Amino acid sequence: MTSSDRSQTVDVTRTYAVRTYGCQMNVHDSERLSGLLEDAGYVRAPEGADEADVVVFNTCAVRENADNKLYGNLGRLAPVKARKPGMQIAVGGCLAQKDRDTIVKKAPWVDVVFGTHNIGKLPVLLERARVQEEAQVEIAESLEAFPSTLPTRRESAYAAWVSISVGCNNTCTFCIVPALRGKEKDRRPGDILAEIEALVAEGVSEITLLGQNVNAYGSDIGDREAFSKLLRACGKIEGLERVRFTSPHPRDFTDDVIAAMAETPNVMPQLHMPLQSGSDTVLKAMRRSYRQERFLGIIEKVRAAIPHAAISTDIIVGFPGETEEDFEQTLHVVREARFAQAFTFQYSKRPGTPAAEMDNQIPKEVVQARYERLVALQEEISWEENKKQVGRTLEVMVAEGEGRKDDATRRLSGRAPDNRLVHFTRPDEDVRPGDVVTVEITYAAPHHLLAEGPVAAVRRTRAGDAWEKRQGAQAPKPAGVMLGLPQIGVPAPLPPAENGCAAS
């Protein structure tokens, strides 16, 4: 690449693509990265385009082979960059924070490496790499600016993430998050509420409060009831129809939070609370600060206060030292809790975690067999729990891109208040993402509900107006951020990353 190639200025013709892997926090960070790049004059690469002028990898360090995935993707871009003068590649996120010294050595065609604490520096680092004609590696050891203070390009016009904290104070032996994202740092409640009010003014009607350990919110500001107070404050924001949060830790799940959920109308009857294991022995080895009885006690209290709540969880199978008896305890909790959904993962070593060095690593074939038994049990329970929804009349917020077969089936899709996915008959009148329809559930499958009869009512909303306005402002429609995991919640949401990264 020549100096003249490097010296071209950024203008509206330069495009970018952000490729995101991992947890909800990474998805939220990628919205900020996109906003920063657009603020600097870049435009998103058109849908279907093979190449962009700037490609950003927002990485995850969840799996043992995370680096192999990254270097494979970087390798495929090397010849593209060689024939495209001026192209730049940046690597950020958890893997960049972890492997800061090796990325450029293994992939010398990378221009920028940045960490989880300094995503706001990306445009500056790209420009510095262009001018100086050498890779820029800058990893901050502590948070420079709370991500929510940065420009953003949100993926949804009607639903939004709102980060209330970053980092985590727990020391789970399978998790590398605290080492990469640091200790918990809370935002001021007034700043959070101001962001939510601004979003609602723009047309957003659903928000998801986001944190590494969301219900520990307040520990950094010295208020143990700060999270329940925040939920109640959200209930006073006019125009905010739905409030969700992810992911809480059982250790910090207190009665005041349950009361706030039950007593605040716009806090949805949904709870995603990671179990990880049902065995007290394994929980102790994981350094999880609760036991089976405590977990089931929380479930019982939530169901007593919110009878129709849909509860989901994360479970790790095959943690080092897990015996058949330990695994049976996990199955017992699954039967007792009757989760609407469970995200189940086979234990995977994470370099840099205590669990990776533990004795009694479980053979792959044993883990696989247990995993299949757990999945089969949960599928049965999910189906039974969904069948209980048949005959209920629900308000469904219409979603964008949730039903992959909607065009073929002449249906639309959306989320019920408890976050169950509902496919419904397309009404005669125009319905937009963000609008709300009233339907009666006629059929249940393990992972979705059907409303096959006519729509009882359509409520056009400010959120639908916002979606329609965005469509008019961005034709032709730009390409979407590439996500790395399946979906739960909104917007374009993800379940906690494998082995519980970025969730408690």
ZIPEBEL-V170924 format. One record per residue. N is the residue number from 1. RES is the residue in three letters. PSI is psi in degrees with one decimal (NA if undefined). D_LAST is the distance of its C-alpha to the last C-alpha in whole Angstrom. Layout:
n=N res=RES psi=PSI d_last=D_LAST
n=N res=RES psi=PSI d_last=D_LAST
//
This chain:
n=1 res=MET psi=130.9 d_last=45
n=2 res=THR psi=165.6 d_last=48
n=3 res=SER psi=-36.9 d_last=48
n=4 res=SER psi=-34.5 d_last=49
n=5 res=ASP psi=-41.4 d_last=46
n=6 res=ARG psi=-27.0 d_last=44
n=7 res=SER psi=-2.1 d_last=46
n=8 res=GLN psi=143.5 d_last=45
n=9 res=THR psi=154.3 d_last=44
n=10 res=VAL psi=127.9 d_last=41
n=11 res=ASP psi=-176.9 d_last=42
n=12 res=VAL psi=-11.4 d_last=41
n=13 res=THR psi=-11.6 d_last=42
n=14 res=ARG psi=130.9 d_last=39
n=15 res=THR psi=161.5 d_last=36
n=16 res=TYR psi=158.5 d_last=33
n=17 res=ALA psi=136.0 d_last=30
n=18 res=VAL psi=124.3 d_last=26
n=19 res=ARG psi=115.9 d_last=24
n=20 res=THR psi=134.7 d_last=21
n=21 res=TYR psi=141.3 d_last=18
n=22 res=GLY psi=-136.6 d_last=15
n=23 res=CYS psi=179.4 d_last=12
n=24 res=GLN psi=-37.0 d_last=12
n=25 res=MET psi=-38.5 d_last=13
n=26 res=ASN psi=-40.0 d_last=15
n=27 res=VAL psi=-44.1 d_last=17
n=28 res=HIS psi=-42.9 d_last=17
n=29 res=ASP psi=-37.2 d_last=18
n=30 res=SER psi=-32.4 d_last=21
n=31 res=GLU psi=-36.7 d_last=22
n=32 res=ARG psi=-42.5 d_last=23
n=33 res=LEU psi=-43.1 d_last=25
n=34 res=SER psi=-42.6 d_last=27
n=35 res=GLY psi=-41.2 d_last=28
n=36 res=LEU psi=-44.5 d_last=29
n=37 res=LEU psi=-40.6 d_last=31
n=38 res=GLU psi=-34.8 d_last=33
n=39 res=ASP psi=-28.5 d_last=33
n=40 res=ALA psi=0.2 d_last=35
n=41 res=GLY psi=-1.2 d_last=37
n=42 res=TYR psi=158.7 d_last=36
n=43 res=VAL psi=149.8 d_last=35
n=44 res=ARG psi=139.3 d_last=33
n=45 res=ALA psi=139.9 d_last=35
n=46 res=PRO psi=153.1 d_last=36
n=47 res=GLU psi=132.4 d_last=35
n=48 res=GLY psi=-5.6 d_last=36
n=49 res=ALA psi=137.0 d_last=37
n=50 res=ASP psi=-25.9 d_last=37
n=51 res=GLU psi=147.8 d_last=37
n=52 res=ALA psi=158.6 d_last=36
n=53 res=ASP psi=-32.2 d_last=37
n=54 res=VAL psi=125.0 d_last=33
n=55 res=VAL psi=123.6 d_last=31
n=56 res=VAL psi=125.8 d_last=27
n=57 res=PHE psi=116.4 d_last=24
n=58 res=ASN psi=103.8 d_last=21
n=59 res=THR psi=165.6 d_last=19
n=60 res=CYS psi=142.4 d_last=16
n=61 res=ALA psi=27.0 d_last=16
n=62 res=VAL psi=-50.8 d_last=14
n=63 res=ARG psi=158.4 d_last=17
n=64 res=GLU psi=-32.3 d_last=20
n=65 res=ASN psi=21.1 d_last=22
n=66 res=ALA psi=-38.5 d_last=21
n=67 res=ASP psi=-35.6 d_last=23
n=68 res=ASN psi=-40.5 d_last=26
n=69 res=LYS psi=-44.5 d_last=25
n=70 res=LEU psi=-50.9 d_last=25
n=71 res=TYR psi=-28.7 d_last=29
n=72 res=GLY psi=-44.3 d_last=30
n=73 res=ASN psi=-40.4 d_last=29
n=74 res=LEU psi=-39.0 d_last=31
n=75 res=GLY psi=-38.1 d_last=34
n=76 res=ARG psi=-24.2 d_last=34
n=77 res=LEU psi=-17.1 d_last=35
n=78 res=ALA psi=-50.4 d_last=37
n=79 res=PRO psi=-28.9 d_last=40
n=80 res=VAL psi=-45.8 d_last=39
n=81 res=LYS psi=-35.5 d_last=39
n=82 res=ALA psi=-32.7 d_last=42
n=83 res=ARG psi=5.9 d_last=44
n=84 res=LYS psi=88.3 d_last=43
n=85 res=PRO psi=136.5 d_last=44
n=86 res=GLY psi=-10.3 d_last=41
n=87 res=MET psi=142.7 d_last=38
n=88 res=GLN psi=147.8 d_last=35
n=89 res=ILE psi=131.6 d_last=32
n=90 res=ALA psi=144.3 d_last=29
n=91 res=VAL psi=122.3 d_last=26
n=92 res=GLY psi=-172.2 d_last=23
n=93 res=GLY psi=-166.6 d_last=19
n=94 res=CYS psi=-40.6 d_last=17
n=95 res=LEU psi=-35.0 d_last=19
n=96 res=ALA psi=-40.6 d_last=22
n=97 res=GLN psi=-38.0 d_last=20
n=98 res=LYS psi=-43.2 d_last=20
n=99 res=ASP psi=37.9 d_last=24
n=100 res=ARG psi=-35.7 d_last=26
n=101 res=ASP psi=-8.3 d_last=29
n=102 res=THR psi=-20.0 d_last=29
n=103 res=ILE psi=-49.7 d_last=29
n=104 res=VAL psi=-31.0 d_last=32
n=105 res=LYS psi=-42.0 d_last=34
n=106 res=LYS psi=-27.9 d_last=33
n=107 res=ALA psi=76.9 d_last=33
n=108 res=PRO psi=-7.9 d_last=36
n=109 res=TRP psi=-1.1 d_last=36
n=110 res=VAL psi=137.4 d_last=33
n=111 res=ASP psi=-34.3 d_last=34
n=112 res=VAL psi=135.5 d_last=31
n=113 res=VAL psi=124.5 d_last=27
n=114 res=PHE psi=160.5 d_last=25
n=115 res=GLY psi=-169.3 d_last=21
n=116 res=THR psi=-18.5 d_last=18
n=117 res=HIS psi=-9.8 d_last=20
n=118 res=ASN psi=44.6 d_last=23
n=119 res=ILE psi=-24.5 d_last=23
n=120 res=GLY psi=-14.0 d_last=26
n=121 res=LYS psi=-3.6 d_last=28
n=122 res=LEU psi=-51.9 d_last=28
n=123 res=PRO psi=-39.6 d_last=32
n=124 res=VAL psi=-42.6 d_last=33
n=125 res=LEU psi=-38.3 d_last=32
n=126 res=LEU psi=-44.1 d_last=34
n=127 res=GLU psi=-39.4 d_last=37
n=128 res=ARG psi=-41.1 d_last=37
n=129 res=ALA psi=-37.6 d_last=37
n=130 res=ARG psi=-44.8 d_last=40
n=131 res=VAL psi=-44.2 d_last=42
n=132 res=GLN psi=-11.3 d_last=42
n=133 res=GLU psi=38.4 d_last=42
n=134 res=GLU psi=157.0 d_last=39
n=135 res=ALA psi=143.2 d_last=35
n=136 res=GLN psi=120.3 d_last=33
n=137 res=VAL psi=113.9 d_last=30
n=138 res=GLU psi=111.3 d_last=28
n=139 res=ILE psi=112.3 d_last=25
n=140 res=ALA psi=144.8 d_last=24
n=141 res=GLU psi=-13.2 d_last=22
n=142 res=SER psi=160.9 d_last=21
n=143 res=LEU psi=126.5 d_last=20
n=144 res=GLU psi=-39.0 d_last=24
n=145 res=ALA psi=136.1 d_last=23
n=146 res=PHE psi=130.2 d_last=20
n=147 res=PRO psi=-33.8 d_last=20
n=148 res=SER psi=-7.2 d_last=21
n=149 res=THR psi=-6.4 d_last=24
n=150 res=LEU psi=159.9 d_last=25
n=151 res=PRO psi=157.2 d_last=27
n=152 res=THR psi=151.1 d_last=26
n=153 res=ARG psi=93.6 d_last=27
n=154 res=ARG psi=143.6 d_last=25
n=155 res=GLU psi=-17.0 d_last=25
n=156 res=SER psi=143.4 d_last=25
n=157 res=ALA psi=-18.5 d_last=28
n=158 res=TYR psi=-11.0 d_last=27
n=159 res=ALA psi=147.3 d_last=23
n=160 res=ALA psi=147.5 d_last=21
n=161 res=TRP psi=144.1 d_last=17
n=162 res=VAL psi=110.4 d_last=17
n=163 res=SER psi=127.3 d_last=15
n=164 res=ILE psi=-16.5 d_last=15
n=165 res=SER psi=161.8 d_last=13
n=166 res=VAL psi=156.4 d_last=12
n=167 res=GLY psi=175.8 d_last=11
n=168 res=CYS psi=138.7 d_last=9
n=169 res=ASN psi=-0.5 d_last=10
n=170 res=ASN psi=165.8 d_last=8
n=171 res=THR psi=42.7 d_last=10
n=172 res=CYS psi=135.2 d_last=9
n=173 res=THR psi=-15.8 d_last=12
n=174 res=PHE psi=-3.3 d_last=11
n=175 res=CYS psi=134.7 d_last=10
n=176 res=ILE psi=0.5 d_last=12
n=177 res=VAL psi=-49.8 d_last=10
n=178 res=PRO psi=-35.1 d_last=11
n=179 res=ALA psi=-28.3 d_last=15
n=180 res=LEU psi=-30.6 d_last=15
n=181 res=ARG psi=-5.7 d_last=14
n=182 res=GLY psi=-177.3 d_last=14
n=183 res=LYS psi=158.6 d_last=14
n=184 res=GLU psi=135.2 d_last=12
n=185 res=LYS psi=121.2 d_last=15
n=186 res=ASP psi=146.7 d_last=16
n=187 res=ARG psi=155.7 d_last=18
n=188 res=ARG psi=138.1 d_last=21
n=189 res=PRO psi=-39.4 d_last=21
n=190 res=GLY psi=-36.1 d_last=25
n=191 res=ASP psi=-40.6 d_last=24
n=192 res=ILE psi=-49.7 d_last=21
n=193 res=LEU psi=-35.0 d_last=23
n=194 res=ALA psi=-40.2 d_last=26
n=195 res=GLU psi=-43.1 d_last=24
n=196 res=ILE psi=-44.4 d_last=24
n=197 res=GLU psi=-38.4 d_last=27
n=198 res=ALA psi=-39.8 d_last=28
n=199 res=LEU psi=-44.1 d_last=26
n=200 res=VAL psi=-38.1 d_last=28
n=201 res=ALA psi=-27.3 d_last=31
n=202 res=GLU psi=-7.7 d_last=31
n=203 res=GLY psi=-7.6 d_last=30
n=204 res=VAL psi=133.7 d_last=27
n=205 res=SER psi=-8.8 d_last=26
n=206 res=GLU psi=132.2 d_last=22
n=207 res=ILE psi=149.9 d_last=19
n=208 res=THR psi=114.5 d_last=16
n=209 res=LEU psi=131.0 d_last=14
n=210 res=LEU psi=133.1 d_last=11
n=211 res=GLY psi=155.9 d_last=9
n=212 res=GLN psi=-41.2 d_last=6
n=213 res=ASN psi=82.2 d_last=5
n=214 res=VAL psi=-36.1 d_last=8
n=215 res=ASN psi=2.7 d_last=9
n=216 res=ALA psi=-1.0 d_last=10
n=217 res=TYR psi=131.9 d_last=12
n=218 res=GLY psi=-21.8 d_last=16
n=219 res=SER psi=-30.5 d_last=15
n=220 res=ASP psi=-18.8 d_last=17
n=221 res=ILE psi=6.1 d_last=20
n=222 res=GLY psi=33.3 d_last=20
n=223 res=ASP psi=106.3 d_last=20
n=224 res=ARG psi=-20.3 d_last=17
n=225 res=GLU psi=18.0 d_last=18
n=226 res=ALA psi=-35.9 d_last=18
n=227 res=PHE psi=-44.0 d_last=15
n=228 res=SER psi=-36.6 d_last=17
n=229 res=LYS psi=-38.0 d_last=20
n=230 res=LEU psi=-42.5 d_last=19
n=231 res=LEU psi=-45.9 d_last=19
n=232 res=ARG psi=-36.6 d_last=22
n=233 res=ALA psi=-35.9 d_last=23
n=234 res=CYS psi=-32.2 d_last=22
n=235 res=GLY psi=-15.6 d_last=25
n=236 res=LYS psi=0.3 d_last=28
n=237 res=ILE psi=112.4 d_last=28
n=238 res=GLU psi=131.5 d_last=30
n=239 res=GLY psi=-13.0 d_last=30
n=240 res=LEU psi=108.7 d_last=26
n=241 res=GLU psi=-33.3 d_last=26
n=242 res=ARG psi=132.8 d_last=22
n=243 res=VAL psi=128.9 d_last=19
n=244 res=ARG psi=170.7 d_last=16
n=245 res=PHE psi=151.4 d_last=12
n=246 res=THR psi=140.9 d_last=9
n=247 res=SER psi=138.0 d_last=6
n=248 res=PRO psi=160.3 d_last=6
n=249 res=HIS psi=133.0 d_last=5
n=250 res=PRO psi=-31.5 d_last=8
n=251 res=ARG psi=-37.8 d_last=9
n=252 res=ASP psi=7.2 d_last=10
n=253 res=PHE psi=101.9 d_last=11
n=254 res=THR psi=164.1 d_last=15
n=255 res=ASP psi=-30.9 d_last=18
n=256 res=ASP psi=-29.1 d_last=19
n=257 res=VAL psi=-42.5 d_last=16
n=258 res=ILE psi=-44.0 d_last=17
n=259 res=ALA psi=-41.9 d_last=21
n=260 res=ALA psi=-40.3 d_last=20
n=261 res=MET psi=-45.5 d_last=19
n=262 res=ALA psi=-31.1 d_last=22
n=263 res=GLU psi=-4.0 d_last=24
n=264 res=THR psi=107.5 d_last=23
n=265 res=PRO psi=-34.9 d_last=25
n=266 res=ASN psi=1.0 d_last=24
n=267 res=VAL psi=119.9 d_last=20
n=268 res=MET psi=150.2 d_last=20
n=269 res=PRO psi=64.9 d_last=19
n=270 res=GLN psi=140.7 d_last=16
n=271 res=LEU psi=123.3 d_last=13
n=272 res=HIS psi=110.7 d_last=10
n=273 res=MET psi=111.8 d_last=8
n=274 res=PRO psi=128.9 d_last=6
n=275 res=LEU psi=-49.4 d_last=9
n=276 res=GLN psi=-48.9 d_last=9
n=277 res=SER psi=149.9 d_last=13
n=278 res=GLY psi=-2.9 d_last=15
n=279 res=SER psi=126.6 d_last=17
n=280 res=ASP psi=-36.0 d_last=17
n=281 res=THR psi=-45.4 d_last=18
n=282 res=VAL psi=-40.6 d_last=16
n=283 res=LEU psi=-39.1 d_last=13
n=284 res=LYS psi=-43.0 d_last=15
n=285 res=ALA psi=-31.5 d_last=16
n=286 res=MET psi=-11.6 d_last=12
n=287 res=ARG psi=40.2 d_last=12
n=288 res=ARG psi=127.5 d_last=9
n=289 res=SER psi=42.8 d_last=11
n=290 res=TYR psi=168.7 d_last=12
n=291 res=ARG psi=175.0 d_last=14
n=292 res=GLN psi=-45.7 d_last=16
n=293 res=GLU psi=-42.0 d_last=18
n=294 res=ARG psi=-45.4 d_last=15
n=295 res=PHE psi=-50.1 d_last=13
n=296 res=LEU psi=-31.0 d_last=16
n=297 res=GLY psi=-39.7 d_last=18
n=298 res=ILE psi=-44.8 d_last=15
n=299 res=ILE psi=-44.4 d_last=16
n=300 res=GLU psi=-43.3 d_last=19
n=301 res=LYS psi=-40.8 d_last=19
n=302 res=VAL psi=-43.7 d_last=18
n=303 res=ARG psi=-33.2 d_last=21
n=304 res=ALA psi=-38.5 d_last=23
n=305 res=ALA psi=-31.5 d_last=23
n=306 res=ILE psi=81.8 d_last=22
n=307 res=PRO psi=-33.5 d_last=24
n=308 res=HIS psi=13.8 d_last=23
n=309 res=ALA psi=136.4 d_last=20
n=310 res=ALA psi=122.1 d_last=18
n=311 res=ILE psi=129.8 d_last=15
n=312 res=SER psi=169.7 d_last=13
n=313 res=THR psi=174.6 d_last=10
n=314 res=ASP psi=141.9 d_last=9
n=315 res=ILE psi=133.9 d_last=11
n=316 res=ILE psi=128.0 d_last=13
n=317 res=VAL psi=135.8 d_last=16
n=318 res=GLY psi=26.1 d_last=18
n=319 res=PHE psi=145.5 d_last=16
n=320 res=PRO psi=129.0 d_last=19
n=321 res=GLY psi=-5.3 d_last=21
n=322 res=GLU psi=122.1 d_last=20
n=323 res=THR psi=172.5 d_last=23
n=324 res=GLU psi=-37.6 d_last=25
n=325 res=GLU psi=-40.4 d_last=24
n=326 res=ASP psi=-44.5 d_last=21
n=327 res=PHE psi=-37.5 d_last=20
n=328 res=GLU psi=-33.1 d_last=22
n=329 res=GLN psi=-35.8 d_last=20
n=330 res=THR psi=-44.4 d_last=17
n=331 res=LEU psi=-37.0 d_last=20
n=332 res=HIS psi=-45.4 d_last=21
n=333 res=VAL psi=-39.9 d_last=18
n=334 res=VAL psi=-42.3 d_last=18
n=335 res=ARG psi=-40.1 d_last=22
n=336 res=GLU psi=-41.7 d_last=21
n=337 res=ALA psi=-30.0 d_last=18
n=338 res=ARG psi=62.4 d_last=20
n=339 res=PHE psi=141.4 d_last=17
n=340 res=ALA psi=-30.5 d_last=18
n=341 res=GLN psi=145.6 d_last=17
n=342 res=ALA psi=132.3 d_last=14
n=343 res=PHE psi=109.9 d_last=13
n=344 res=THR psi=135.5 d_last=14
n=345 res=PHE psi=140.8 d_last=15
n=346 res=GLN psi=132.3 d_last=17
n=347 res=TYR psi=134.2 d_last=16
n=348 res=SER psi=132.1 d_last=17
n=349 res=LYS psi=135.8 d_last=18
n=350 res=ARG psi=110.5 d_last=16
n=351 res=PRO psi=132.9 d_last=19
n=352 res=GLY psi=-3.9 d_last=18
n=353 res=THR psi=150.7 d_last=16
n=354 res=PRO psi=-36.1 d_last=17
n=355 res=ALA psi=-28.6 d_last=16
n=356 res=ALA psi=-22.5 d_last=19
n=357 res=GLU psi=1.8 d_last=21
n=358 res=MET psi=151.0 d_last=21
n=359 res=ASP psi=172.0 d_last=24
n=360 res=ASN psi=43.7 d_last=24
n=361 res=GLN psi=134.8 d_last=23
n=362 res=ILE psi=133.9 d_last=23
n=363 res=PRO psi=145.0 d_last=26
n=364 res=LYS psi=-42.2 d_last=25
n=365 res=GLU psi=-31.4 d_last=27
n=366 res=VAL psi=-43.9 d_last=26
n=367 res=VAL psi=-43.7 d_last=22
n=368 res=GLN psi=-44.2 d_last=24
n=369 res=ALA psi=-43.2 d_last=26
n=370 res=ARG psi=-41.7 d_last=23
n=371 res=TYR psi=-45.4 d_last=21
n=372 res=GLU psi=-37.6 d_last=24
n=373 res=ARG psi=-42.2 d_last=24
n=374 res=LEU psi=-45.0 d_last=21
n=375 res=VAL psi=-42.5 d_last=21
n=376 res=ALA psi=-42.7 d_last=24
n=377 res=LEU psi=-46.7 d_last=23
n=378 res=GLN psi=-36.9 d_last=21
n=379 res=GLU psi=-43.5 d_last=23
n=380 res=GLU psi=-45.3 d_last=26
n=381 res=ILE psi=-43.5 d_last=23
n=382 res=SER psi=-42.2 d_last=22
n=383 res=TRP psi=-45.2 d_last=26
n=384 res=GLU psi=-41.8 d_last=27
n=385 res=GLU psi=-37.6 d_last=25
n=386 res=ASN psi=-34.1 d_last=26
n=387 res=LYS psi=-25.9 d_last=29
n=388 res=LYS psi=-14.9 d_last=29
n=389 res=GLN psi=-16.1 d_last=29
n=390 res=VAL psi=130.8 d_last=32
n=391 res=GLY psi=-14.3 d_last=35
n=392 res=ARG psi=146.1 d_last=32
n=393 res=THR psi=124.1 d_last=33
n=394 res=LEU psi=148.6 d_last=30
n=395 res=GLU psi=121.2 d_last=30
n=396 res=VAL psi=125.3 d_last=28
n=397 res=MET psi=120.7 d_last=27
n=398 res=VAL psi=134.1 d_last=29
n=399 res=ALA psi=166.1 d_last=27
n=400 res=GLU psi=119.0 d_last=28
n=401 res=GLY psi=13.1 d_last=28
n=402 res=GLU psi=-36.0 d_last=26
n=403 res=GLY psi=105.1 d_last=29
n=404 res=ARG psi=-24.1 d_last=30
n=405 res=LYS psi=13.7 d_last=33
n=406 res=ASP psi=-41.1 d_last=34
n=407 res=ASP psi=-40.9 d_last=37
n=408 res=ALA psi=-32.4 d_last=39
n=409 res=THR psi=-2.2 d_last=38
n=410 res=ARG psi=38.2 d_last=39
n=411 res=ARG psi=167.8 d_last=36
n=412 res=LEU psi=169.1 d_last=33
n=413 res=SER psi=157.4 d_last=29
n=414 res=GLY psi=-173.5 d_last=27
n=415 res=ARG psi=131.8 d_last=24
n=416 res=ALA psi=167.8 d_last=24
n=417 res=PRO psi=-35.6 d_last=23
n=418 res=ASP psi=8.8 d_last=20
n=419 res=ASN psi=5.3 d_last=20
n=420 res=ARG psi=142.9 d_last=22
n=421 res=LEU psi=128.0 d_last=24
n=422 res=VAL psi=126.2 d_last=27
n=423 res=HIS psi=131.8 d_last=30
n=424 res=PHE psi=157.4 d_last=34
n=425 res=THR psi=133.7 d_last=37
n=426 res=ARG psi=121.3 d_last=38
n=427 res=PRO psi=166.0 d_last=40
n=428 res=ASP psi=-37.4 d_last=44
n=429 res=GLU psi=158.8 d_last=43
n=430 res=ASP psi=130.8 d_last=40
n=431 res=VAL psi=132.5 d_last=37
n=432 res=ARG psi=153.0 d_last=34
n=433 res=PRO psi=133.2 d_last=31
n=434 res=GLY psi=-23.8 d_last=29
n=435 res=ASP psi=166.1 d_last=32
n=436 res=VAL psi=132.2 d_last=31
n=437 res=VAL psi=150.9 d_last=33
n=438 res=THR psi=123.4 d_last=34
n=439 res=VAL psi=160.3 d_last=34
n=440 res=GLU psi=130.0 d_last=35
n=441 res=ILE psi=127.9 d_last=33
n=442 res=THR psi=-17.2 d_last=35
n=443 res=TYR psi=148.3 d_last=33
n=444 res=ALA psi=136.0 d_last=30
n=445 res=ALA psi=169.5 d_last=28
n=446 res=PRO psi=-30.8 d_last=25
n=447 res=HIS psi=4.6 d_last=23
n=448 res=HIS psi=167.7 d_last=26
n=449 res=LEU psi=153.8 d_last=28
n=450 res=LEU psi=140.8 d_last=32
n=451 res=ALA psi=94.2 d_last=34
n=452 res=GLU psi=-12.9 d_last=37
n=453 res=GLY psi=-179.1 d_last=40
n=454 res=PRO psi=149.3 d_last=41
n=455 res=VAL psi=129.2 d_last=38
n=456 res=ALA psi=-34.3 d_last=39
n=457 res=ALA psi=149.7 d_last=38
n=458 res=VAL psi=128.6 d_last=37
n=459 res=ARG psi=109.2 d_last=36
n=460 res=ARG psi=136.8 d_last=36
n=461 res=THR psi=166.0 d_last=34
n=462 res=ARG psi=-31.0 d_last=34
n=463 res=ALA psi=-40.9 d_last=31
n=464 res=GLY psi=-38.6 d_last=33
n=465 res=ASP psi=-42.7 d_last=36
n=466 res=ALA psi=-40.6 d_last=33
n=467 res=TRP psi=-45.3 d_last=32
n=468 res=GLU psi=-40.4 d_last=36
n=469 res=LYS psi=-42.1 d_last=37
n=470 res=ARG psi=-40.6 d_last=34
n=471 res=GLN psi=-39.9 d_last=36
n=472 res=GLY psi=-27.0 d_last=39
n=473 res=ALA psi=-13.8 d_last=38
n=474 res=GLN psi=30.4 d_last=37
n=475 res=ALA psi=133.5 d_last=39
n=476 res=PRO psi=151.6 d_last=39
n=477 res=LYS psi=129.4 d_last=36
n=478 res=PRO psi=163.9 d_last=34
n=479 res=ALA psi=151.5 d_last=32
n=480 res=GLY psi=157.2 d_last=28
n=481 res=VAL psi=135.8 d_last=25
n=482 res=MET psi=119.8 d_last=24
n=483 res=LEU psi=159.3 d_last=21
n=484 res=GLY psi=-3.6 d_last=19
n=485 res=LEU psi=162.3 d_last=17
n=486 res=PRO psi=177.3 d_last=18
n=487 res=GLN psi=147.9 d_last=18
n=488 res=ILE psi=133.6 d_last=16
n=489 res=GLY psi=-163.2 d_last=17
n=490 res=VAL psi=156.9 d_last=19
n=491 res=PRO psi=144.8 d_last=20
n=492 res=ALA psi=51.5 d_last=20
n=493 res=PRO psi=166.5 d_last=17
n=494 res=LEU psi=151.5 d_last=14
n=495 res=PRO psi=163.8 d_last=12
n=496 res=PRO psi=145.0 d_last=9
n=497 res=ALA psi=163.7 d_last=11
n=498 res=GLU psi=139.3 d_last=12
n=499 res=ASN psi=15.9 d_last=10
n=500 res=GLY psi=17.2 d_last=6
n=501 res=CYS psi=134.6 d_last=8
n=502 res=ALA psi=10.9 d_last=7
n=503 res=ALA psi=159.0 d_last=4
n=504 res=SER psi=NA d_last=0
//
